Every structure is written in C-alpha cells, then in structure tokens.
Amino acid sequence: MTIQDELLKILVPHFEEYQQQGQDEEYSLSLDASATKLKTKIASLELTLGVENLTLEGNKGKGKKGKTNQEQPPPSSSEVEEELGKVLVQFIDATVASDATSDLADPVDRVLSLIAAFGVAYSMDVASVILDRAVEYSTVLLERVRGHACILLGKIATALMKQRKKATTNKDGGNTDDQDFAEESLDIVLESLIPRLQDKSQSVRCHAIGASGAFFEASNDNAVETYEALLEAMLWNLVHDPSVSNRITAVQSVPIHPTATMDYLIDRVRDVKAKVRVEALEVLRKKAFSITEMTEGQLVQLIQSGFTNR
C-alpha cells in the first residue's frame, strides 16, 4: 500500500465525519479540535513508518536463508508531508469543482475550513502548498473557481491569524519562524484578495468581501492600520458595490472602528435598499461600541438616519 493510500484511509473518513456536523447532533467536534485530531492521527502514522524504517534498516541484508532483503524502505517523514500536501490539493481540486450555490454549499465550506485549519497547523510546507493552490485558482477564468479560491483564502487567513497569535503568546518567548511564516503568508493572501474585491463577477466579489473580514475578526487593535489597503477596498464595496447582497456582506465584514469605519456603517442605515438598512442597524446594535463611546456627531447622524423614509 502506498503512502497516499495510507493517508487517504485516515483523511477521507475524517473529512466525511466533519462534514456531518450540523446534520448529526451526536457529532459536535469544533474545527480546531477536528484539525488537531487529524494532525495527531497523521503524526501517529509518521511515527509508525519511522519505527518500521528503523527496523528495516537494522535487518538490511538479513533476509531468509541468507538472501538480501530487497524490500523498499517505508517513506520518511518528509515524504509523508509531501504526499499529504498532494492529497490536500486533490481535495481542493475536487471541492472547487462543485457548485457553491447548491445544497453542497455548507459541506463545501466545511471541507475548505478543515483543509485550511489542518494544513496550516500541520506544517509550513503543507500550508504553503494549499496557499499556492488557492492563489493559483484566484485568477482563473471560471468565476465559480475564483469564488471558491476566495473562500479558501479567507479560511487560510483565519488559520494563520490563530497560528500567529499562538506563536506570539508562547510562554517560551514565541516561535519566530512561525510568526514570520504567518506574516509572509498573510501578505500573500492580501495580494490575492484585494484584486478580487473589484472582480467583474458579483459572486466572486461577495466571497472576497466575506474572506477579507477574516483579517479583522481577531481582537487586534492595530488591524485597521495594519491592513489599511484592504479596509479601503472593502469600504468601496460597502458604499459603491451595485449588488445589494455584496453591500450586506460588506456591512457584516467591515470592522467596527470609531473613526475609520463608524461613519460609513451609519451611512448604510440610509441605503436605498431596505435589506441593507436593516442589516446595518443590526450590526451596529450587536457590534458597535457602547453609546457613550460614540461621538455626538455620530449619535445625531444615526438618529437622523433612522428616522428618514429610507
């Protein structure tokens, strides 16, 4: 049995199990827990192959009746990692070929979430492989594929943010390599997502807006300044995107900030479309700073906007 077969024996059932979440009430493992469980299983496989390799090396040339042992040694840990990257790319290829607007939307989202969380957590090499694939697909002609690529890029960004936070809060002073890799990879994600915010396809722009929100979900006071170019592009979609659903997604994805975004969000309370107005009010109600932290001008603007016919 090849190493790819061994990996598929572990990966396929695990991914199928994770897809059932939300459908099977008995299965409630979180994304991070599921990724950790899968990482442990693959690490166990690597350990088993390593032990077999040592045993085979010790018995080299000691075949029965003095015959030389001609068996090929089991693959090394690096070979397992290389094959793992190839298998995850196959999963990505199969996933992007599906229709995200169908009943498969939720399972597709779960698969991409697990690919990103597991791949980033497993190793930098595996993370690089799935990131390269997402970047490659983000510029293809078929808009459905570009849309899936944006979804995957957003999930990779979320996983990288968690990895960076974990590395910086490590009691031993943090892992510099992990931090550097996360920063470099996040820059690559940014370079791929920003152009998609102006994509000719409405659905691709929508996926790109939602994916961009990952950069602001983590509690980071400097995110608005750090990702200023991305935020500026998102604000264009918030104000000018002709698609109602895209403006709604922008309302949901743009971070709440007293000076950088608050006025833009309050303006959406006067949007020409009722759905956008309702969502803007709901987001402000749930996520905005307390009323005492809003400026007097913002309070007046919000009240005036809420009492207009639009």
C-alpha positions in Angstrom: 0.0 0.0 0.0 1.4 3.4 -1.0 1.8 6.3 1.4 -1.0 8.1 -0.4 -3.3 5.2 0.2 -2.4 5.2 3.9 -3.2 8.9 4.1 -6.5 8.6 2.3 -7.5 5.9 4.8 -7.2 8.5 7.5 -8.2 11.7 5.7 -11.3 10.6 3.8 -13.3 9.3 6.8 -12.2 12.2 9.0 -13.4 14.8 6.4 -16.6 12.9 5.9 -17.2 12.9 9.6 -16.6 16.6 9.9 -19.0 17.3 7.0 -21.7 15.7 9.1 -21.5 18.4 11.7 -24.8 20.3 11.8 -26.6 17.3 10.4 -25.7 14.7 13.0 -26.5 16.0 16.5 -24.2 13.5 18.1 -21.2 14.9 16.3 -20.1 18.3 17.7 -16.3 18.4 17.4 -15.1 22.0 16.8 -13.0 22.9 13.7 -9.8 23.3 15.8 -10.4 20.1 17.7 -11.1 18.3 14.4 -7.9 19.6 12.9 -5.9 18.7 16.0 -7.4 15.2 16.0 -6.4 14.7 12.3 -2.9 16.1 12.9 -2.5 13.5 15.7 -3.5 10.7 13.5 -1.1 11.7 10.8 1.7 12.1 13.3 1.0 8.6 14.6 1.3 7.3 11.0 4.6 9.1 10.6 5.8 7.5 13.9 4.8 4.1 12.8 6.5 4.5 9.5 9.6 5.8 11.3 9.8 2.7 13.5 9.3 0.4 10.6 12.1 2.2 8.8 14.5 1.8 11.7 13.6 -1.9 12.0 14.1 -2.5 8.3 17.4 -0.7 8.4 18.5 -2.9 11.2 17.6 -6.0 9.3 19.0 -4.9 6.0 20.6 -7.7 4.2 19.3 -10.3 6.6 16.7 -12.0 4.5 15.7 -15.6 5.0 18.4 -18.2 4.1 21.0 -15.5 3.7 19.2 -13.7 0.8 19.5 -10.0 0.6 16.3 -8.1 1.7 15.1 -6.3 -1.5 12.1 -4.5 0.1 11.9 -0.8 -0.3 12.2 1.2 3.0 9.0 2.9 4.2 8.7 6.6 3.3 10.4 9.1 5.5 8.6 11.8 7.5 9.4 14.4 4.8 7.9 12.1 2.1 4.7 11.7 4.2 4.5 15.5 4.4 5.0 15.9 0.6 2.3 13.3 -0.1 0.0 14.9 2.4 0.2 18.2 0.5 -0.6 16.4 -2.7 -3.7 14.8 -1.2 -5.0 18.1 0.2 -4.5 19.7 -3.2 -6.6 16.9 -4.6 -9.3 17.7 -2.1 -9.2 21.4 -3.0 -9.4 20.5 -6.7 -12.5 18.3 -6.1 -14.1 20.9 -3.9 -13.7 23.9 -6.2 -15.3 21.9 -9.0 -18.6 21.7 -7.1 -21.4 24.4 -7.2 -21.2 26.6 -4.0 -24.8 27.8 -4.7 -26.3 24.4 -4.5 -27.2 22.2 -1.5 -23.5 21.4 -1.3 -22.6 24.9 -0.1 -22.3 24.0 3.6 -20.4 20.8 3.0 -18.0 22.6 0.7 -17.5 25.3 3.3 -16.7 22.7 5.9 -14.2 20.9 3.7 -12.3 24.1 2.9 -12.4 25.1 6.6 -10.8 21.8 7.6 -8.2 21.9 4.8 -7.1 25.3 5.9 -7.1 24.7 9.6 -5.4 21.3 9.4 -2.9 22.3 6.6 -1.7 25.5 8.4 -1.5 23.7 11.8 0.4 20.7 10.4 3.5 22.4 8.9 4.7 25.4 7.0 5.4 23.2 3.9 1.9 21.8 3.8 0.4 25.3 4.5 2.5 26.7 1.6 1.1 24.0 -0.8 -2.5 24.8 -0.1 -1.9 28.5 -0.1 -0.2 28.3 -3.5 -3.2 26.3 -4.9 -5.7 28.9 -3.5 -3.7 31.8 -5.1 -3.5 29.9 -8.4 -7.2 29.4 -8.5 -8.0 33.0 -7.5 -7.1 34.2 -11.1 -8.6 31.5 -13.3 -11.3 32.4 -15.9 -14.1 30.3 -14.3 -15.8 32.6 -11.7 -17.1 29.7 -9.6 -13.5 28.6 -9.1 -12.3 32.1 -8.3 -15.1 32.3 -5.7 -14.1 29.1 -4.0 -10.5 30.3 -4.0 -11.6 33.4 -2.2 -13.4 31.3 0.4 -10.3 29.2 0.9 -8.0 32.2 1.2 -10.2 33.7 3.9 -10.1 30.4 5.9 -6.3 30.2 5.4 -6.1 33.8 6.7 -8.1 32.8 9.8 -5.9 29.8 10.5 -2.7 31.9 10.0 -4.1 34.6 12.4 -4.5 31.8 15.1 -1.1 30.5 14.4 0.5 33.9 14.7 -1.4 34.6 18.0 -0.3 31.2 19.4 3.3 31.8 18.4 3.4 35.3 20.0 1.8 34.2 23.2 4.1 31.2 23.7 5.5 31.1 27.3 9.0 30.4 25.9 9.0 33.7 24.0 7.2 32.6 20.9 8.3 30.8 17.7 9.9 33.3 15.4 9.8 31.0 12.4 6.0 30.5 12.8 5.5 34.2 13.2 7.5 35.1 10.2 5.8 32.5 8.1 2.3 33.6 9.2 3.2 37.3 8.3 4.6 36.4 4.9 1.6 34.1 4.1 -0.9 36.8 5.2 0.7 39.2 2.8 0.3 36.7 0.0 -3.4 36.3 0.9 -3.8 40.1 0.9 -2.2 40.4 -2.5 -4.7 37.8 -3.9 -7.8 39.0 -2.2 -7.7 42.8 -2.8 -8.0 42.5 -6.6 -11.0 40.2 -6.2 -12.9 42.9 -4.3 -13.2 44.6 -7.7 -13.8 41.4 -9.7 -16.3 41.6 -12.6 -18.3 38.8 -11.0 -20.8 39.8 -8.3 -20.4 36.4 -6.6 -16.6 36.5 -6.6 -16.7 40.0 -5.0 -19.1 38.7 -2.4 -16.8 35.8 -1.4 -13.8 38.1 -1.4 -15.6 40.6 0.9 -16.5 37.8 3.3 -13.0 36.4 3.2 -11.4 39.8 3.8 -13.4 40.1 7.1 -11.1 37.4 8.5 -8.3 39.9 8.8 -10.4 41.9 11.3 -12.2 39.2 13.2 -9.4 38.6 15.8 -9.3 41.2 18.5 -6.4 43.3 17.2 -6.4 47.0 17.9 -3.8 47.6 15.1 -5.7 45.6 12.4 -7.3 48.7 10.9 -3.9 50.4 10.5 -2.0 47.2 9.5 -4.5 46.3 6.8 -5.4 49.8 5.7 -5.3 49.0 2.0 -7.6 46.0 2.4 -10.0 48.1 4.5 -10.1 50.9 2.0 -11.0 48.4 -0.7 -13.8 46.9 1.5 -15.2 50.3 2.2 -15.6 50.9 -1.6 -17.7 47.8 -1.7 -19.7 48.9 1.3 -20.6 52.2 -0.3 -20.5 51.7 -4.1 -21.0 48.0 -4.9 -24.1 47.7 -7.1 -25.0 44.4 -5.6 -27.4 44.5 -2.6 -26.0 41.2 -1.2 -22.5 42.4 -1.6 -23.2 45.6 0.4 -24.9 43.5 3.1 -21.8 41.2 3.2 -19.6 44.3 3.5 -21.7 45.6 6.4 -21.2 42.3 8.1 -17.4 42.1 7.3 -16.1 45.6 7.8 -14.7 46.0 11.3 -16.3 48.4 13.8 -13.9 51.3 14.4 -14.9 54.7 15.9 -13.0 56.8 13.3 -12.2 54.5 10.4 -15.5 52.8 9.7 -18.3 54.0 12.0 -19.5 56.8 9.8 -19.5 54.5 6.7 -21.7 52.0 8.6 -24.1 54.7 9.8 -24.4 55.9 6.2 -25.7 52.4 5.3 -28.7 53.0 7.5 -29.8 55.3 4.7 -29.1 52.8 1.9 -31.6 52.8 -0.9 -32.4 49.1 -0.2 -34.3 48.2 3.0 -32.3 44.9 3.5 -29.1 46.8 3.7 -30.6 49.4 6.1 -31.9 46.7 8.4 -28.6 44.8 8.4 -26.6 48.0 9.1 -28.8 48.7 12.1 -28.5 45.1 13.3 -24.7 45.2 13.0 -24.5 48.5 14.9 -26.7 47.1 17.6 -24.7 43.9 18.1 -21.2 45.0 17.4 -20.8 48.8 17.8 -19.2 50.5 20.7 -21.4 51.5 23.6 -23.4 54.6 23.1 -21.2 56.5 25.4 -18.2 55.8 23.2 -19.8 57.2 20.0 -19.2 60.8 19.2 -22.1 63.3 19.5 -22.0 63.7 15.7 -22.3 60.0 15.1 -25.2 59.7 17.5 -27.0 62.6 15.7 -26.3 61.0 12.4 -27.5 57.6 13.5 -30.8 59.1 14.9 -31.3 61.2 11.8 -30.7 58.2 9.5 -33.0 56.0 11.5 -35.9 58.4 11.2 -35.7 59.0 7.4 -38.1 57.4 5.0 -35.2 55.4 3.6 
